[in-house]
Amino acid sequence: MGKIIFGDNLPILTEWDSENIDLIYIDPPFNTGKRQDRKRIKTIRDEKHGDRTGFKGQRYRTLDLGTSGYDDDFDNFIDFISPRLVEAYRILTPTGSLFFHIDYREVHYCKIQLDKIFGRKSFMNEIIWAYDYGGRSKKRWSAKHDTILWYAKDPDNYTFNFDQMDRIPYMAPGLVGKEKAARGKTPTDVWWHTIVSPNGKEKTGYATQKPMGVVNRIVQVHTKPADVVMDFFAGSGTLGDVAARANRDFVLIDNNPDAIVAMEKRLRTNKLEMVNCEHIVDKK
């Protein structure tokens, strides 16, 4: 069962039943101080009026489908996120986990707050998602990573399916032998994964969309079939897409109408027939 809920996540979370969600993954606004926008385009074959050249010299015309985005600016990000994290802790099942996706601007302050809410012993990992895409700074080292903080509600009893980890290639396969090289190795706390390609099939056109490969690794290792996962800053609905494919129930919450449209379109486009999606409009 999938639920898409339109509304402010805090009052929705406040009314949610305790110990009801097995995994929470959130990718909240990073407090960049600016508007996050992504231009959406589509290309069609047009030999006469094409403005770009594609495969085998074929000409394509670019159609502007508009932009989507949101204002990413908070006077005090910690005051904004803290009550939501308190509710996240309450609604997690005893074996549940929170994955908090953030960048360098706020991660240090957020970790201190999460230590207070979950307890320092519940901090399990700082995962670094590293990518290599986009512009380069000439004034400092270019920022090419995000941080994902993993907290287990009970640090002595949580879901961790080691055998469900996807394998990655060895950097020096010749040093480990053919058998190990063919099998690959398990990931560490540094995850190298490209961003969502601007021209790839996975893209939705929604600003700040995260790649399915990163979210899928979390879902496969930290949940079981029929578990319930939640993202209350759902954006383009990546968690819901991943969860549906993995036979997990999901709850997606967002107060941006563009996000609701993107999620519903994404689930329809990907023909996830297993999803009985309930669309709820929060009227508070």
N, C-alpha and C positions, 0 to 999 in steps of 0.2 A: 504494500500500500504506500503510495506516495502522496505527500501533502505539500502544496505550495500556499503559503500564507502571506498575504499582503498587509503590512502594518508595521508600526513601531515595535521592535523586538522586545523592549523592556517590559511593557505591560503584558505581552504575550507570554514571556518567560515567567513572569511573576505568578501567573495563573496556571502554569504547567504543573502536572503532577510530579512529586518528588521521585527520584530514583527510577526514571522512566526511559532514559536515553542511554544507549550503550557506548556511543562515541560522538563527540562533538568536534568538528573541524570548523574553525572560523578564520576568515581572511578579512579582518576589519579594515576600514579606511586607515591608511598609514600616517595620516596627519602631515601630508607633504606641504600643506599651506597653499595649494593651488587646485584648480579644477582638473579632474581626470576625465579626459575625453578620448574616444577612439573613433576615427572616421571609418565608415563602412563603405566599401566599394564592391562592384561586381564587373567582370569583364565578359564581353560577348564578341564572337567572331564578326569582324566588319572589315573586309579588304579595302573598301573605298574610303571610309572615314576613321579607320583605326588610329589610335594615338600611341600604341605600343606594339612591339614585335614579340611574338612568342615562339613556340616550338616550330622548327622548320621554316622560319621566316613568315609565319602566318600573322596577319594583323588583327588586333583586338581593340575594341572601343571600351573606354572606362565609363561606368555609370556610377554616379554619386548617390549612395543610399542614405546619406545623412550621418549624423553622429549620435553617440550615446555617452552618458557619463554622469558624474556627480561632483559636488563640491567636497573636497577633502581638506577641511580646515576646522580645527577645534581650538578654542582658547585653552582648554585643559583636557588633554586626551585621557589622562588617568581618571579624572572625575567622570568622564563619559563612559569609559569601558569598565570600570570597577564594579558597579552594581550588576552589570550583565555577566561578569565573571563569577560573582557571588551566586547568581541564579544558575549559571552553568554547573557549578559544583553541586548545588542542591539537586538538580534534576538528573545528574549522572547516576547510573546504577553503581552498586558497590564495586564492581569490577571494571567500570568504565574509565575512559581516558579523554582528556582534552588535548587537542592539537591547535596551538595558537600561532598563526602565520602572520609575521610582522617584519618590518625591515629595521635598519640600523637607527633610525630616528627615535624610536620609542621602545625598542626591545629591552633595554636595560631597566627602564622604569617599570615596564610591564612585568618583567621577571620578579622584581622585588614585590610587586603587588600580588602576583600569583603565588609566591612563597608564603605570603601572609594568609591567603585564602585557602590554599590546598595543604600548606605545610611544606617545609623545605625538603623533607624526606620524600615527598610525592613528586619532586622534580626528577624525571627519568633521563631526558636527553635534550640537548640543544642540537637540532638538526640544521645543517647549512645546505640550503638549496642554491647551488652555484650554476650560473648560466653564462654564456658569452655572446651577447647580442646587444646591438644598439650603439650609441655614440661613446666616444672616449673623452675624458676630461684632460685638459692640459694644465690644470692647476692642482690636481691631487690624484691619488690612486682611484681609478674608475670603480664605482660601486657596481658589482656584478653578482650579488647574492642576496637572498632573503633568509630569515631565521624562522624556524618552526620549533616552538617550545612544546615538549611533551610532558604532561602531568598525568599521573595515574591517581585516581581517587584513593585507592588503597595500594601503596607501594609494595605490599607483600602479596597482593592477589589481583591480577589484571590479565587481560587477554593479550597474548603475544604468540602468534602462530609462526614460529621460526621457519617451518617447512614451507610456508606460503610466500616467503620472500622471492622476488624475482632475482635471477642471477645476472651479474654484469661481467663484461669481459675483463680478463687480466690485462694490465698495462704492458706486462712483459711475458706473454704466454710461453715463450721459449724457455723460461726459467722454471716452469712448474710441470712440464710434461704434457703430452697430448690429452690424456684423460681429464686432468684438471682444467686444462685450457678449454676443452670442449664443454665441460660442465659449467664453467664460469665460477665466480666467487660471489659471496653475499655482500650486500652494500654495507658501508659504514655509516657514520653520522654526517658524512658529506655526500650529498646527492647531486651528481652532475646530470642535468637534464635541460634541454633547450626550452625556451619559452614557447608559447603557442605561436606557431608560424602565422604571419600575416596573410599568407597565401595558402595555408593548409586547410584540410577538410574539417579539422577540429574547431576552427575559429567560429565564434558567434557574432563578432563585431562589438561585443561588450567590453568596455574599458576594464582593465586589470584582470581579465580572465586568466585563470591558472591552468596549467597543463594537466590532462587526465593522468598521465604517467605518475606524477608526484602524488596526487590524491589517491589513485588506485593502490599504490604501495601501502599507504596508511590503512585503507579499508581492508585490504586482504590480510594484513598482518595483525591488525588490532580489533577485528570483529569476526563474528561467525555468521553463517547463513541465517537469515530471518532476524538478525539484530536490527535495532533502530538507530540510525545515524541522523545528526542534525547539523545544519549550517544556518545560523541566524544572521549572517551577512551574506546571503546566498549568491548575490550577483548573477552570473550567467548560469548558475545551477550545476557546476561541475560535479559537486558531491552527489547530487541526485542522479546524474547521468551514470557516474561510476557505480553508485549503490544499486541502481536498477539492474545493471549488467551483472552485478555480483550477487543478486538475490538477497539484497538487504532492503529493509523499509527505510524511508527517508522523510525528513521534515525540512523544508526550505522556507526561510523567512526573509523578507526584504521589504523595505518601505519605498523603493524606487519603482515606479510603474514600468520603466524601461527594463528593469531586471525581471519583473514578472512576465513581460512579453517574451524576453529572451529565453527564459526557462521553459515556458510552455512550448514555444516554437522548437527549441532544441530537443525536447523529449518527443515531440511529434515527428520531427525530421528524422531522428535516429530510430524511429519505429520500435520504441520500447513497449511492445504490447503487454509485457508483464506488469506495466505500471498502471494501476487504477488510481489516477491522480485526482485528488480532491482539492479544489481551488477554494480557499477560504479568504474572505475579505474581512479584516479586523475593523470594526466600526468604532473603536474607542477614540 
